[in-house]
Amino acid sequence: MVPPAEVIKRQANEAFKAGDYQTATALYSHSMSLDVDNPLHVLNRSMSNLKLTNWKEAEIDATLALTLSKKNEPNLQKALFRRSRARKAQGDLAGARADLKGYVAHGGSQKVADTEALTDPLAVDVKPSPIPTPSTADQAGYKIKDTVFMGKGAFATRNFHRGDRILAEKPMISLPEPSDFKEGYQAILSAVERLSPKDLLRFLSLHNGYSAKGGNIFIEIYRTNVLPDGLCDDASRFNHSCLPNARYSFHGDSGRYRIFAFTDIAIGQEIRVSYLSSRNVYGSTRDERRVRILAKLNFTCLCDACSLEGVTLKASDDRRREMLVLWERMVKHDPRFHGQRVINDAVQAIRLLREEGYAADADDFATDAAALCDAL
Ligand SMILES: C[S@@+](CC[C@H](N)C(=O)[O-])C[C@H]1O[C@@H](n2cnc3c(N)ncnc32)[C@H](O)[C@@H]1O
């Protein structure tokens, strides 16, 4: 298995070769953080910072590379050479000259040093990085930004009506649910290794909910953000709520994840989906949901329903307990004997869903009641 830091550095080098220095610099920052004692990451980042004319950052990177390189002569030469260019560009001519001297002392070419001393760093070929294309989010009517307690989340930038489609996004990684973990593990690593440098950077910027436990960063990020059949850039940013105002589903024909509004959603409101299947949400008490979410997803739910206390929490738990009983009774009803009772149960369940502020699944109860009555 190639260590994640190596995979990331390799893709950073690809971005660098393609002239995408922004992506390269950001990827080197990630690879450095995973392999802190290896000077190559920061040495390479000093070069991409030079390309971006980030002189101060390039100087700092080269200085760190010098410290980490110890007695590695080729690295020392490169670091001193790069730092001399960064220093010269900042007007520190004495510092730049001293670095070039050091470069020669560590085996660098005197002729190259003499030429460098005369070169104007601003005249060095600096290719502009490609202009970023607007993300799906900018066009769709939602914005990914910081929440108070849940990291980032998606917020409406226009009013949505119930039933509106909020997002349709092709997954960055599409993988069927693995049948066994070992096989899944390898498939995830291979899929991450195949990502383009830009997608790898997007992947690495996703939330990691498992980092405190160590392990492989690719697997951790994948586990935190995976939807039933893959992982998306934007869809994976929508937070969970036990009172969701939207839902996601995979649309096989277009190969896209789609998110639809369950309720009207006003500008500025956070759009939240449910990570659990419906009955596990509307049919469970706060404590049951917390246990399930912690075990399956490794976080403690802080949604509005889970943040209730005292009598309002008890009322919510009671409603959800009753909804589960109604649901279980409905599926067990024999329509030949219990036609009216089925309808009463469906009406009561829908009333409880409304009281709870749970916008989904009323149609499930209604459809089941209709199907049972039809069988009478
Ligand atoms: C798929 S990510 C969602 C986007 C994430 N908030 C981010 O910053 O990118 C899942 C993570 O978001 C946070 N999260 C989502 N819903 C939450 C909730 N209801 N309560 C607390 N944290 C939540 C948890 O840290 C979880 O591991």
The ligand as an SDF file (V2000), in Angstrom:
LIG
                    3D

 27 29  0  0  0  0  0  0  0  0999 V2000
  -20.8190   14.2420    5.9470 C   0  0  0  0  0  0  0  0  0  0  0  0
  -20.1060   15.3720    7.0460 S   0  0  0  0  0  0  0  0  0  0  0  0
  -21.1520   16.7720    6.8790 C   0  0  0  0  0  0  0  0  0  0  0  0
  -20.3510   18.0240    6.5820 C   0  0  0  0  0  0  0  0  0  0  0  0
  -19.4460   18.4510    7.6950 C   0  0  0  0  0  0  0  0  0  0  0  0
  -20.1880   19.1880    8.7300 N   0  0  0  0  0  0  0  0  0  0  0  0
  -18.2970   19.2950    7.1850 C   0  0  0  0  0  0  0  0  0  0  0  0
  -17.8290   20.1810    7.9120 O   0  0  0  0  0  0  0  0  0  0  0  0
  -17.8260   19.0370    6.0850 O   0  0  0  0  0  0  0  0  0  0  0  0
  -20.5720   14.6300    8.5700 C   0  0  0  0  0  0  0  0  0  0  0  0
  -19.9850   15.3180    9.7690 C   0  0  0  0  0  0  0  0  0  0  0  0
  -20.6610   16.5460   10.0190 O   0  0  0  0  0  0  0  0  0  0  0  0
  -20.9290   16.7030   11.4010 C   0  0  0  0  0  0  0  0  0  0  0  0
  -22.3860   16.6380   11.5930 N   0  0  0  0  0  0  0  0  0  0  0  0
  -23.3230   16.3900   10.6550 C   0  0  0  0  0  0  0  0  0  0  0  0
  -24.5540   16.4360   11.1660 N   0  0  0  0  0  0  0  0  0  0  0  0
  -24.4260   16.6760   12.4820 C   0  0  0  0  0  0  0  0  0  0  0  0
  -25.3370   16.7740   13.5690 C   0  0  0  0  0  0  0  0  0  0  0  0
  -26.6390   16.6620   13.4110 N   0  0  0  0  0  0  0  0  0  0  0  0
  -24.8360   17.0180   14.8010 N   0  0  0  0  0  0  0  0  0  0  0  0
  -23.5110   17.1420   14.9990 C   0  0  0  0  0  0  0  0  0  0  0  0
  -22.5840   17.0490   14.0160 N   0  0  0  0  0  0  0  0  0  0  0  0
  -23.0270   16.8130   12.7680 C   0  0  0  0  0  0  0  0  0  0  0  0
  -20.2430   15.5480   12.0980 C   0  0  0  0  0  0  0  0  0  0  0  0
  -18.9630   15.9740   12.4920 O   0  0  0  0  0  0  0  0  0  0  0  0
  -20.1180   14.4970   11.0060 C   0  0  0  0  0  0  0  0  0  0  0  0
  -19.0170   13.6440   11.2090 O   0  0  0  0  0  0  0  0  0  0  0  0
  1  2  1  0
  2  3  1  0
  2 10  1  0
  3  4  1  0
  4  5  1  0
  5  6  1  0
  5  7  1  0
  7  8  2  0
  7  9  1  0
 10 11  1  0
 11 12  1  0
 11 26  1  0
 12 13  1  0
 13 14  1  0
 13 24  1  0
 14 15  1  0
 14 23  1  0
 15 16  2  0
 16 17  1  0
 17 18  1  0
 17 23  2  0
 18 19  1  0
 18 20  2  0
 20 21  1  0
 21 22  2  0
 22 23  1  0
 24 25  1  0
 24 26  1  0
 26 27  1  0
M  CHG  2   2   1   9  -1
M  END
$$$$
